[in-house]
Amino acid sequence: MFNIVKKSIQWGEETLTLETGKIARQADGSVIATLGETSVMANVTYAKQAKPGQDFFPLTVHYVEKYYAAGKVPGGFLKREARPSDKEVLTSRLIDRPIRPLFVDGFKNEVLVICTVLSHDLVNEPDMVAMIAASAALTISGVPFMGPIAACRVGYADGAYILNPECQDMEKLRENPEQRLDLVVAGTKDAVMMVESEAYELTEAEMLGAVKFAHENIQPVIDLIVDLAEDAAKEPFDFQAPDYSDLYTAVKAAGETQMRAAFALRDKQERVAAIGEARDAIKAALSEEQLADENLGSALKKLESSILRGAIINGEPRVDGRDTKTVRQIVAETGLLPRTHGSALFTRGETQALCVTTLGTGDDEQFIDALTGTSKSNFMLHYNFPPYSVGEVGRFGPPGRREVGHGKLAWRALQAVLPAATDFPYTIRMVSEITESNGSSSMASVCGGSLSMMDAGVPLKAPVAGVAMGLILEEDGKFAVLTDILGDEDHLGDMDFKVAGTSEGITSLQMDIKVAGITFEIMEQALAQAKDARMHIMGEMSQALTAPAGFSQYAPKIETMQVPTDKIREVIGTGGKVIREIVEVSGAKVDINDDGTIKIASNDQDAIKKAYDMIYSIVAEPEVGMVYTGKVVKLVDFGAFVNFFGKRDGLVHVSQIENRRLNHPSDVLKEGQEVKVKLLGFDDRGKVRLTMKLVNQETGEEIAAEQAE
């Protein structure tokens, strides 16, 4: 009934297995990849013909995590998986980016890739397994895919690279100084296609070494996929790339001159308008048959690409007049918004980000529900890209995949320099509103975000800057690496290479390739050029702010204290009675962590002090020999009970009230009276023993025993 093909290799510390032929047999390609006990099923289907008039490649990738994979039931009212989590969105993009360039040029049939996590051993990350499964499913499906690719994750600790580190080793790297890298690399047999990383000030050489290490270690996986395909691949889909050379010749003849003049305009809006006019002029010169050709869009793009790329390769200025290494003019400002906790406006050429920082308390931390468990994050970065930023009318609503991806890239770049939660007990939310865009708004978010957080008083370890690099790579091997790319250069170029970091090293690296891969020589040059640009940008940023500013008067003040874990129950009280009383009496907000860390927050410093003193009185222990101010709470024949330390009472025996004989404590004391007492110690039953006669009731100074007699 089943025609099962199964292949396995030892990969690092685990066994990697690819299996097909048993499940989802109606899909064009279906593979279950298993690493350790983490299994992901990838299913590929594709349309056997393109939709009429379609001028783009409709590839859709979905990565889905099922809670049953980790033996969990989803939270929420419905108890089923709902909208994709950020992790699922980011992994879908991670799979899409390296496979998209490897489909044959001109192929515009719809392709759907669905990767489903079936089992998660909480050791091996399923995202890498999903990329491998997707590549294998595409390779055996018959779709015109020039793969396979493979992917792996790389860690870096104690000067050594680690292949596919365990999940727990990659969690909260900011709290793990020994682990300095979370790098994902995907590539083909010959070249690297995609890089995504979170790093902790690695040098360019260390980062390049990690990429090389990854590319070497994915080779056995590529061989495994090829081995699977030899036994299980379907017949290749009969597809011939369309020949539109005659149409391109007509397009070029009709409008090359006008299109070149349009690309010579340096202002983006003027250039966009002129390119549109050139397109209209070309179309006006074509026949009805040529206008109806579904390859017209490709021919127009090829003309635009040849003009922009040819000029750069020939050493001519770029469309805005710069050479290949110059960064556009930068203006950085801070403190723009009066009521926010921190704000910055970062403008680089025609790209602009308004970044706003808000400081919150522990209640504001983000809860993250994942297959590995529930966790909390005290740093959030949200990126918004409204249509007006590019002068367009378009969809405006919840963030899409692009917004989530760009926000995560900026998050990775900035979180590496955040202070430890014990040193800065605030929840930080940074929002980047892209108000103008013409190339690398994510890197503008990094620069503006760094300034915004410093303006809010966040003690960053160092400022962070980012820059996007581009590439023009011709078939004859000639290439040009471009610093600070424009939108046109991104659209018509071959690489989007984003690097962010401090003056000491890289904190984030992201690379996407639109061709069949690049050499390490090109990557090394791009990293070197990016470092020079990063240093220049940080110099411009320093004109706005060089060190963290003071806290805004509107930001909450937070003070932390550490209490023994066995005292937490006393601070909370039965049913939360004690903690509610502390909050109500003091007016401060109080957060208690399981490790005994207590955060007290308020805009009023007196409220913080009051809450602190109330908590301290509960958890602290009185010291023998110390003098305390207390209040008489009860008089009895043999003495007076005094509340002297929080809620702790002690007995002042009648013989310890004054240095004379009293008939009854009421001779000199009354309930509610404030007195000063010295703690003598504890009796055999742990009862507190206090004295008044050894303390001057006026000044609170101790009286020597011989003086008291």
C-alpha positions as CSV (number, residue, x, y, z in Angstrom):
1,M,0.0,0.0,0.0
2,F,2.8,2.4,0.8
3,N,6.0,3.0,-1.1
4,I,8.1,4.3,1.7
5,V,11.6,5.8,1.1
6,K,13.6,6.6,4.2
7,K,17.2,7.9,4.5
8,S,19.2,8.7,7.6
9,I,22.6,10.2,8.6
10,Q,24.4,11.0,11.8
11,W,24.4,14.8,12.0
12,G,26.2,16.4,14.9
13,E,24.9,14.8,18.1
14,E,21.7,13.5,16.6
15,T,20.3,11.3,13.8
16,L,18.6,13.1,11.0
17,T,16.0,11.1,9.1
18,L,14.0,12.0,6.0
19,E,10.9,9.9,5.1
20,T,8.4,10.0,2.3
21,G,5.7,7.8,0.7
22,K,3.5,7.1,3.7
23,I,1.7,10.3,4.7
24,A,0.0,13.0,2.6
25,R,0.5,11.0,-0.7
26,Q,-1.7,13.3,-2.7
27,A,0.6,16.3,-2.2
28,D,3.1,16.8,-5.0
29,G,5.9,16.4,-2.4
30,S,5.7,15.3,1.2
31,V,8.6,14.7,3.6
32,I,8.8,14.1,7.3
33,A,12.1,15.2,8.7
34,T,13.2,14.0,12.2
35,L,16.1,15.3,14.2
36,G,16.4,13.5,17.6
37,E,12.7,13.3,18.5
38,T,11.7,16.6,16.8
39,S,9.6,15.9,13.6
40,V,8.3,18.3,11.0
41,M,6.1,17.4,8.0
42,A,6.5,19.5,4.9
43,N,3.9,19.3,2.1
44,V,4.3,21.0,-1.3
45,T,1.7,21.5,-3.9
46,Y,1.8,23.6,-7.0
47,A,-0.5,24.7,-9.8
48,K,0.1,23.1,-13.1
49,Q,-0.5,26.3,-15.0
50,A,-0.1,30.0,-14.1
51,K,-3.1,32.3,-13.8
52,P,-3.5,34.4,-17.0
53,G,-1.8,37.8,-16.8
54,Q,0.1,37.0,-13.5
55,D,3.4,38.9,-13.5
56,F,4.8,37.7,-10.2
57,F,5.8,34.4,-8.6
58,P,3.1,33.4,-6.0
59,L,5.0,31.4,-3.5
60,T,3.4,31.0,0.0
61,V,5.1,29.3,2.9
62,H,3.3,28.5,6.2
63,Y,5.1,27.1,9.3
64,V,2.6,25.8,11.9
65,E,3.4,24.7,15.4
66,K,0.9,22.2,16.9
67,Y,0.7,22.2,20.7
68,Y,0.2,18.4,20.7
69,A,3.8,18.2,19.4
70,A,5.0,19.0,22.9
71,G,2.1,17.4,24.8
72,K,0.4,20.7,25.5
73,V,-3.1,22.0,25.2
74,P,-3.4,25.5,23.7
75,G,-4.4,28.3,26.0
76,G,-7.3,30.7,25.5
77,F,-11.1,30.2,25.4
78,L,-11.3,28.1,22.2
79,K,-8.4,25.7,23.2
80,R,-7.2,25.4,19.6
81,E,-4.4,27.0,17.6
82,A,-5.5,30.4,16.4
83,R,-3.6,33.2,14.5
84,P,0.1,32.5,13.8
85,S,2.4,33.4,16.6
86,D,5.4,35.7,15.9
87,K,7.6,32.6,16.0
88,E,5.5,30.9,13.3
89,V,5.5,34.1,11.2
90,L,9.3,34.5,11.5
91,T,10.0,30.8,10.7
92,S,7.7,31.0,7.6
93,R,9.8,33.9,6.4
94,L,13.0,32.0,7.3
95,I,11.9,29.1,5.0
96,D,10.7,31.4,2.2
97,R,13.8,33.5,1.9
98,P,16.4,30.9,0.7
99,I,14.0,28.9,-1.5
100,R,12.4,31.7,-3.4
101,P,15.4,32.6,-5.5
102,L,15.9,29.0,-6.5
103,F,12.8,28.6,-8.6
104,V,13.5,28.8,-12.4
105,D,13.2,32.3,-13.8
106,G,9.8,32.9,-15.4
107,F,8.0,30.2,-13.4
108,K,4.9,31.9,-12.1
109,N,2.7,29.0,-11.1
110,E,1.3,29.1,-7.6
111,V,3.3,27.1,-5.1
112,L,2.2,26.3,-1.5
113,V,4.6,25.0,1.2
114,I,3.1,24.0,4.6
115,C,5.4,22.8,7.4
116,T,3.7,21.3,10.4
117,V,5.5,20.5,13.7
118,L,4.4,17.0,14.7
119,S,6.7,16.3,17.6
120,H,9.0,18.4,19.6
121,D,11.6,16.9,22.0
122,L,12.3,20.3,23.6
123,V,16.0,19.8,22.6
124,N,16.2,20.2,18.8
125,E,14.6,23.4,17.4
126,P,11.9,22.5,14.8
127,D,12.6,25.6,12.6
128,M,15.8,24.1,11.2
129,V,14.1,20.7,10.7
130,A,11.2,22.5,8.9
131,M,13.7,24.2,6.5
132,I,15.3,20.8,5.7
133,A,11.9,19.1,5.3
134,A,10.6,21.9,3.0
135,S,13.7,21.7,0.8
136,A,13.4,17.9,0.5
137,A,9.7,18.1,-0.3
138,L,10.4,20.6,-3.1
139,T,13.2,18.6,-4.4
140,I,11.1,15.4,-4.9
141,S,7.9,17.2,-6.0
142,G,8.9,17.8,-9.6
143,V,8.5,21.6,-9.4
144,P,11.2,23.5,-11.2
145,F,13.3,24.1,-8.1
146,M,17.1,24.5,-8.4
147,G,17.8,23.1,-5.0
148,P,18.2,21.5,-2.7
149,I,19.1,23.7,0.2
150,A,19.9,22.8,3.8
151,A,20.1,24.9,7.0
152,C,21.6,24.7,10.5
153,R,21.9,26.7,13.6
154,V,25.3,27.8,15.0
155,G,26.2,28.8,18.5
156,Y,29.5,30.3,19.7
157,A,30.9,29.7,23.2
158,D,34.4,29.7,24.6
159,G,35.9,30.5,21.2
160,A,34.3,27.4,19.5
161,Y,31.4,27.1,17.1
162,I,28.6,24.7,18.1
163,L,26.4,22.9,15.6
164,N,22.7,22.9,16.3
165,P,22.9,23.9,20.0
166,E,20.0,22.7,22.2
167,C,16.9,24.9,22.7
168,Q,17.7,25.8,26.3
169,D,21.2,27.0,25.2
170,M,19.5,29.5,22.8
171,E,17.0,30.9,25.3
172,K,17.5,34.3,26.8
173,L,21.1,34.7,25.5
174,R,21.3,38.2,27.1
175,E,21.3,36.4,30.5
176,N,23.9,33.8,29.3
177,P,27.3,35.6,28.9
178,E,29.0,32.4,27.8
179,Q,26.8,31.9,24.7
180,R,27.4,34.8,22.2
181,L,25.6,33.7,19.0
182,D,22.4,32.4,17.6
183,L,23.0,32.1,13.9
184,V,20.9,30.4,11.2
185,V,22.4,29.8,7.8
186,A,20.8,28.2,4.7
187,G,22.6,27.4,1.5
188,T,23.1,25.2,-1.5
189,K,26.0,22.9,-2.3
190,D,28.1,25.8,-3.6
191,A,26.9,29.0,-1.9
192,V,25.1,30.7,1.1
193,M,21.6,31.8,0.4
194,M,20.4,33.3,3.7
195,V,21.8,34.3,7.1
196,E,19.9,35.4,10.2
197,S,21.6,36.0,13.5
198,E,21.5,37.4,17.1
199,A,25.0,38.1,18.2
200,Y,26.8,39.7,21.1
201,E,29.5,42.0,19.7
202,L,31.2,39.4,17.5
203,T,34.0,40.6,15.2
204,E,33.6,40.5,11.4
205,A,36.1,37.6,11.3
206,E,34.2,35.6,14.0
207,M,30.9,36.1,12.2
208,L,32.3,35.1,8.8
209,G,33.9,32.1,10.4
210,A,30.5,31.1,11.8
211,V,28.9,31.3,8.4
212,K,31.7,29.2,6.9
213,F,31.3,26.6,9.7
214,A,27.6,26.4,9.0
215,H,28.0,26.0,5.2
216,E,30.5,23.2,5.7
217,N,28.1,21.4,8.1
218,I,25.0,21.5,5.9
219,Q,26.8,19.6,3.1
220,P,25.9,16.1,4.5
221,V,22.3,17.2,4.7
222,I,22.3,18.3,1.0
223,D,23.7,15.0,0.0
224,L,21.0,13.2,2.1
225,I,18.2,15.1,0.2
226,V,19.8,14.3,-3.1
227,D,20.0,10.6,-2.0
228,L,16.3,10.7,-1.1
229,A,15.4,12.3,-4.4
230,E,17.2,9.7,-6.4
231,D,14.8,7.1,-5.1
232,A,11.6,9.1,-4.6
233,A,11.5,12.1,-6.9
234,K,8.6,12.6,-9.3
235,E,9.0,13.4,-13.0
236,P,10.1,17.0,-13.4
237,F,7.3,19.4,-14.4
238,D,7.5,20.2,-18.1
239,F,8.3,23.9,-17.9
240,Q,10.2,26.1,-20.4
241,A,11.1,29.6,-19.4
242,P,9.3,32.0,-21.7
243,D,11.4,33.6,-24.4
244,Y,10.5,37.3,-24.6
245,S,13.7,38.6,-26.2
246,D,11.8,40.1,-29.1
247,L,9.5,41.9,-26.7
248,Y,12.4,43.2,-24.7
249,T,14.1,44.5,-27.9
250,A,10.9,46.4,-28.7
251,V,10.6,47.8,-25.1
252,K,14.2,48.8,-25.1
253,A,14.0,50.6,-28.5
254,A,10.8,52.4,-27.4
255,G,12.0,53.8,-24.1
256,E,15.6,53.3,-23.1
257,T,16.5,56.9,-23.6
258,Q,13.6,58.2,-21.5
259,M,14.1,55.5,-18.9
260,R,17.8,56.5,-18.5
261,A,16.8,60.1,-18.1
262,A,14.3,59.0,-15.4
263,F,16.9,57.1,-13.4
264,A,19.2,60.1,-13.6
265,L,16.8,62.1,-11.3
266,R,18.1,62.0,-7.7
267,D,14.9,62.9,-5.8
268,K,12.9,59.7,-5.2
269,Q,9.4,61.1,-5.8
270,E,10.5,62.8,-9.1
271,R,12.3,59.6,-10.2
272,V,9.3,57.4,-9.4
273,A,7.0,59.7,-11.4
274,A,9.5,59.9,-14.3
275,I,9.8,56.1,-14.4
276,G,6.1,55.8,-14.5
277,E,5.9,58.2,-17.4
278,A,8.6,56.3,-19.2
279,R,6.7,53.1,-18.8
280,D,3.5,54.7,-20.1
281,A,5.5,56.0,-23.1
282,I,6.9,52.6,-23.9
283,K,3.4,51.0,-23.7
284,A,2.1,53.7,-26.0
285,A,4.7,52.7,-28.6
286,L,3.9,48.9,-28.5
287,S,1.3,47.0,-30.5
288,E,-1.8,45.5,-29.0
289,E,-0.3,42.1,-29.3
290,Q,2.8,43.2,-27.4
291,L,0.7,44.9,-24.7
292,A,-1.2,41.7,-24.2
293,D,1.9,39.7,-23.7
294,E,2.1,38.4,-20.1
295,N,5.8,39.0,-20.1
296,L,5.6,42.7,-20.6
297,G,6.1,43.4,-16.9
298,S,9.3,41.2,-16.9
299,A,10.6,43.1,-20.0
300,L,10.0,46.5,-18.4
301,K,11.8,45.3,-15.1
302,K,14.7,43.9,-17.2
303,L,15.1,47.3,-18.9
304,E,15.1,49.2,-15.6
305,S,17.5,46.6,-14.0
306,S,20.0,46.8,-16.9
307,I,20.1,50.6,-16.7
308,L,20.6,50.8,-12.9
309,R,23.0,47.8,-12.7
310,G,25.0,48.7,-15.8
311,A,25.8,52.2,-14.6
312,I,27.0,51.0,-11.2
313,I,29.2,48.2,-12.7
314,N,30.7,50.7,-15.1
315,G,31.8,52.9,-12.2
316,E,29.2,55.6,-12.8
317,P,27.4,57.3,-9.8
318,R,24.4,55.6,-8.3
319,V,20.9,57.0,-9.0
320,D,21.2,59.5,-6.1
321,G,24.7,60.6,-7.1
322,R,26.7,58.6,-4.5
323,D,29.6,56.3,-5.0
324,T,29.4,52.7,-3.7
325,K,30.7,53.4,-0.2
326,T,29.0,56.7,0.8
327,V,26.2,56.8,3.4
328,R,23.4,59.3,2.8
329,Q,23.1,62.4,4.9
330,I,22.0,61.7,8.4
331,V,20.1,63.9,10.9
332,A,19.5,62.5,14.4
333,E,17.3,64.2,17.0
334,T,16.2,63.2,20.5
335,G,13.6,64.4,23.0
336,L,11.0,65.4,20.4
337,L,7.8,64.3,22.2
338,P,7.2,66.0,25.6
339,R,5.1,63.4,27.3
340,T,6.8,60.2,26.2
341,H,9.5,58.6,28.3
342,G,12.0,58.7,25.4
343,S,11.9,59.7,21.7
344,A,14.1,60.1,18.7
345,L,13.8,60.9,15.0
346,F,16.4,59.3,12.8
347,T,16.6,60.5,9.2
348,R,19.0,59.0,6.6
349,G,18.4,60.4,3.2
350,E,14.7,59.6,2.4
351,T,14.4,57.0,5.1
352,Q,13.0,58.2,8.4
353,A,12.0,56.5,11.7
354,L,10.2,58.0,14.6
355,C,11.2,55.8,17.6
356,V,9.4,56.1,21.0
357,T,10.4,54.3,24.2
358,T,8.1,53.6,27.0
359,L,9.2,52.3,30.4
360,G,6.9,50.0,32.3
361,T,6.8,47.7,35.3
362,G,6.7,43.9,35.7
363,D,3.0,43.9,35.0
364,D,3.8,45.1,31.4
365,E,6.1,42.2,30.6
366,Q,5.1,40.2,27.5
367,F,4.0,36.6,28.1
368,I,5.2,34.2,25.4
369,D,3.4,30.9,25.1
370,A,5.5,28.5,23.1
371,L,6.0,24.7,22.7
372,T,9.0,24.9,25.0
373,G,6.8,26.5,27.7
374,T,5.6,29.9,28.9
375,S,8.1,32.7,29.4
376,K,8.2,36.5,29.9
377,S,10.1,39.2,28.0
378,N,10.9,42.6,29.4
379,F,11.9,44.1,26.0
380,M,9.5,44.6,23.1
381,L,10.1,46.3,19.8
382,H,7.2,47.0,17.5
383,Y,7.7,48.2,13.9
384,N,5.0,49.9,11.8
385,F,5.2,50.6,8.1
386,P,2.2,52.7,7.1
387,P,1.5,53.3,3.3
388,Y,2.2,57.1,3.6
389,S,5.8,56.3,4.3
390,V,6.3,55.6,0.6
391,G,3.6,58.0,-0.7
392,E,1.1,55.3,-1.5
393,V,-2.5,54.5,-0.7
394,G,-2.7,50.9,0.6
395,R,-3.7,48.5,3.4
396,F,-3.5,49.9,6.9
397,G,-4.2,47.5,9.8
398,P,-2.5,44.9,11.9
399,P,1.1,44.1,11.3
400,G,1.9,41.8,8.4
401,R,4.8,39.3,8.0
402,R,7.1,42.1,6.8
403,E,6.5,44.3,9.9
404,V,7.0,41.3,12.3
405,G,10.2,40.3,10.5
406,H,11.7,43.8,10.4
407,G,10.8,44.4,14.0
408,K,12.5,41.2,15.1
409,L,15.6,42.1,13.2
410,A,15.8,45.5,15.1
411,W,15.0,43.7,18.3
412,R,17.9,41.3,17.9
413,A,20.3,44.2,17.1
414,L,19.3,46.2,20.2
415,Q,18.6,43.6,22.9
416,A,22.3,42.6,23.0
417,V,23.2,45.9,24.7
418,L,20.4,46.1,27.2
419,P,21.3,46.2,30.9
420,A,20.5,43.2,33.1
421,A,17.1,43.1,34.6
422,T,18.7,43.2,38.1
423,D,20.4,46.4,37.2
424,F,17.5,48.1,35.4
425,P,14.2,46.6,36.6
426,Y,12.0,48.2,33.9
427,T,10.0,46.6,31.1
428,I,11.0,48.4,27.9
429,R,8.7,48.9,24.9
430,M,10.2,50.5,21.8
431,V,8.0,51.4,18.8
432,S,9.4,52.4,15.5
433,E,7.0,54.4,13.3
434,I,8.4,54.5,9.7
435,T,7.4,57.9,8.5
436,E,9.5,57.9,5.3
437,S,11.1,54.9,3.4
438,N,13.6,54.6,0.7
439,G,15.9,51.8,1.7
440,S,16.5,49.9,5.0
441,S,13.9,51.2,7.4
442,S,14.8,48.3,9.8
443,M,18.3,49.7,10.2
444,A,16.9,53.2,10.7
445,S,14.8,51.6,13.5
446,V,18.0,50.3,15.1
447,C,19.7,53.7,15.0
448,G,16.6,55.6,16.2
449,G,15.7,52.9,18.7
450,S,19.2,53.1,20.3
451,L,18.9,56.9,20.6
452,S,15.3,56.7,21.9
453,M,16.2,54.3,24.7
454,M,19.1,56.4,25.7
455,D,16.8,59.5,25.7
456,A,14.6,57.5,28.1
457,G,17.5,56.9,30.4
458,V,18.1,53.2,29.6
459,P,21.8,52.5,30.4
460,L,22.7,50.7,27.2
461,K,26.1,49.1,27.2
462,A,26.9,50.9,24.0
463,P,25.0,52.7,21.2
464,V,24.0,50.5,18.2
465,A,23.9,51.5,14.6
466,G,22.9,49.5,11.5
467,V,23.3,49.7,7.7
468,A,22.0,47.8,4.7
469,M,24.4,46.7,2.0
470,G,23.5,45.7,-1.6
471,L,25.2,43.9,-4.4
472,I,25.3,44.0,-8.2
473,L,26.7,40.7,-9.5
474,E,27.0,40.2,-13.2
475,E,27.3,36.9,-15.1
476,D,30.9,37.5,-15.9
477,G,31.8,37.7,-12.2
478,K,32.1,41.5,-12.0
479,F,30.4,42.8,-8.8
480,A,29.9,45.9,-6.8
481,V,29.0,46.1,-3.1
482,L,26.8,49.0,-2.3
483,T,26.7,50.8,1.1
484,D,23.3,52.1,2.4
485,I,21.1,50.9,-0.5
486,L,18.1,52.7,-1.8
487,G,14.8,51.0,-2.5
488,D,15.5,50.8,-6.2
489,E,18.8,49.2,-5.6
490,D,17.2,46.7,-3.2
491,H,14.5,45.9,-5.8
492,L,16.8,45.5,-8.8
493,G,19.9,44.3,-7.0
494,D,21.1,40.8,-6.0
495,M,21.5,41.1,-2.2
496,D,20.1,42.6,0.9
497,F,22.8,42.4,3.6
498,K,21.9,44.2,6.9
499,V,24.5,44.6,9.6
500,A,24.0,46.2,13.0
501,G,26.3,46.5,15.9
502,T,28.4,48.6,18.3
503,S,31.9,50.0,17.8
504,E,33.1,46.7,19.3
505,G,31.3,44.2,17.1
506,I,28.2,42.8,15.4
507,T,24.9,42.3,17.3
508,S,22.8,41.3,14.3
509,L,23.3,40.1,10.7
510,Q,20.7,39.3,8.1
511,M,21.4,38.4,4.5
512,D,19.1,37.5,1.7
513,I,20.3,36.6,-1.8
514,K,18.3,36.9,-5.0
515,V,20.7,34.9,-7.2
516,A,22.1,31.4,-6.8
517,G,24.4,32.5,-3.9
518,I,27.5,34.5,-3.3
519,T,31.1,33.8,-2.5
520,F,32.8,34.4,0.9
521,E,35.0,37.0,-0.8
522,I,31.9,39.1,-1.5
523,M,30.6,38.5,2.0
524,E,33.9,39.6,3.5
525,Q,34.0,42.8,1.5
526,A,30.4,43.5,2.5
527,L,31.2,43.1,6.2
528,A,34.2,45.4,5.9
529,Q,32.3,48.1,4.1
530,A,29.4,47.8,6.6
531,K,31.8,48.3,9.5
532,D,33.1,51.5,8.0
533,A,29.5,52.7,7.4
534,R,28.5,51.7,10.9
535,M,31.3,53.7,12.5
536,H,30.3,56.7,10.4
537,I,26.6,56.5,11.4
538,M,27.5,56.2,15.1
539,G,29.5,59.4,14.7
540,E,26.5,61.2,13.3
541,M,24.3,59.7,16.0
542,S,26.6,61.0,18.7
543,Q,25.8,64.6,17.7
544,A,22.3,64.0,19.1
545,L,23.2,62.0,22.3
546,T,26.3,60.4,23.6
547,A,25.1,58.9,27.0
548,P,21.8,58.0,28.6
549,A,19.7,61.0,29.6
550,G,17.8,61.4,32.8
551,F,14.4,59.8,33.4
552,S,11.3,61.5,32.2
553,Q,9.2,62.9,35.0
554,Y,6.3,60.9,33.5
555,A,8.2,57.5,33.7
556,P,7.6,55.3,36.7
557,K,10.2,55.0,39.4
558,I,11.1,51.5,40.3
559,E,13.1,50.2,43.3
560,T,14.0,46.6,43.8
561,M,14.6,44.6,46.9
562,Q,15.5,41.0,47.5
563,V,13.8,38.9,50.2
564,P,14.3,35.3,51.2
565,T,12.1,33.0,49.2
566,D,10.6,31.5,52.4
567,K,9.3,35.0,53.2
568,I,7.4,35.5,50.0
569,R,4.3,33.9,51.4
570,E,4.3,36.3,54.4
571,V,4.6,39.3,52.0
572,I,1.7,38.1,49.9
573,G,-0.4,36.9,52.9
574,T,-3.5,34.6,52.9
575,G,-5.4,35.2,49.6
576,G,-3.1,38.1,48.9
577,K,-4.4,40.1,51.9
578,V,-1.0,41.5,52.9
579,I,0.2,42.6,49.5
580,R,-3.2,44.3,48.8
581,E,-2.9,46.2,52.0
582,I,0.7,47.3,51.1
583,V,-0.5,48.5,47.7
584,E,-3.5,50.3,49.1
585,V,-1.7,52.0,52.0
586,S,1.4,53.0,50.0
587,G,-0.1,53.7,46.6
588,A,2.8,51.9,44.9
589,K,2.6,49.0,42.5
590,V,4.4,45.9,43.8
591,D,5.6,42.9,41.7
592,I,7.0,39.7,43.4
593,N,9.0,37.2,41.5
594,D,9.5,33.5,42.5
595,D,13.2,34.1,43.2
596,G,12.3,36.7,45.9
597,T,12.9,39.8,43.8
598,I,10.4,42.5,44.6
599,K,9.9,45.5,42.3
600,I,8.2,48.6,43.8
601,A,7.0,51.2,41.2
602,S,5.4,54.6,41.5
603,N,5.7,58.1,40.2
604,D,5.9,59.2,43.9
605,Q,9.2,58.4,45.7
606,D,7.5,58.6,49.1
607,A,5.0,55.9,48.0
608,I,7.9,53.6,47.1
609,K,9.6,54.3,50.4
610,K,6.4,53.5,52.3
611,A,5.9,50.2,50.5
612,Y,9.6,49.3,50.9
613,D,9.4,49.9,54.7
614,M,6.2,47.9,55.0
615,I,7.8,44.9,53.2
616,Y,11.1,45.3,55.1
617,S,9.2,45.2,58.4
618,I,7.7,41.8,57.3
619,V,10.8,40.1,56.1
620,A,13.5,41.5,58.2
621,E,14.6,40.1,61.5
622,P,15.1,42.3,64.6
623,E,18.7,42.5,65.8
624,V,19.6,41.8,69.5
625,G,21.0,45.0,71.1
626,M,19.3,47.4,68.7
627,V,17.0,50.2,69.9
628,Y,13.5,50.4,68.3
629,T,10.6,52.8,68.5
630,G,7.4,50.9,69.3
631,K,3.8,51.3,70.4
632,V,2.2,49.8,73.5
633,V,-0.6,47.5,72.3
634,K,-1.6,45.8,75.6
635,L,-1.1,46.2,79.3
636,V,-1.1,43.2,81.6
637,D,-0.2,42.7,85.3
638,F,3.3,41.5,84.6
639,G,4.2,44.0,81.9
640,A,3.4,45.7,78.6
641,F,3.3,44.2,75.1
642,V,4.9,46.6,72.6
643,N,4.7,46.4,68.8
644,F,8.3,47.4,67.9
645,F,9.2,45.8,64.5
646,G,6.6,45.6,61.8
647,K,3.9,43.3,63.1
648,R,6.2,41.8,65.7
649,D,5.3,42.3,69.4
650,G,7.5,41.8,72.4
651,L,7.1,41.9,76.2
652,V,8.5,44.6,78.4
653,H,8.4,42.9,81.8
654,V,7.2,45.2,84.6
655,S,10.7,45.1,86.1
656,Q,12.2,46.4,82.8
657,I,9.9,49.5,82.4
658,E,11.6,51.8,84.9
659,N,14.5,51.5,87.4
660,R,12.0,51.4,90.3
661,R,9.3,49.1,91.6
662,L,5.9,49.6,90.0
663,N,2.6,48.3,91.3
664,H,1.2,48.0,87.8
665,P,2.5,49.0,84.3
666,S,-0.5,51.4,84.0
667,D,1.3,53.6,86.6
668,V,3.5,55.0,83.8
669,L,2.1,53.5,80.5
670,K,-1.1,53.5,78.5
671,E,-2.2,51.7,75.4
672,G,-1.2,53.5,72.2
673,Q,1.7,55.2,73.8
674,E,5.0,55.5,71.8
675,V,8.0,54.1,73.6
676,K,11.6,53.3,72.9
677,V,12.8,49.8,73.6
678,K,16.0,47.7,73.4
679,L,15.9,44.1,72.2
680,L,17.5,42.0,74.9
681,G,17.0,38.7,73.1
682,F,14.7,35.7,73.1
683,D,13.6,33.3,75.8
684,D,13.7,29.5,75.6
685,R,10.3,29.5,73.8
686,G,11.4,32.2,71.3
687,K,9.5,34.9,73.0
688,V,10.9,38.4,72.5
689,R,12.4,40.2,75.6
690,L,12.5,44.0,75.6
691,T,13.6,46.7,78.0
692,M,12.7,50.3,78.4
693,K,14.8,51.2,81.3
694,L,18.1,50.9,79.4
695,V,16.9,53.5,76.8
696,N,16.6,57.2,77.3
697,Q,12.9,57.7,76.4
698,E,13.6,61.3,75.3
699,T,16.6,60.9,73.1
700,G,16.5,57.2,72.3
701,E,20.1,56.7,73.5
702,E,21.2,53.6,75.4
703,I,21.8,53.8,79.1
704,A,24.5,51.7,80.6
705,A,23.3,49.0,83.0
706,E,25.2,50.4,85.9
707,Q,23.7,53.9,85.3
708,A,20.2,52.5,85.1
709,E,20.5,51.0,88.6
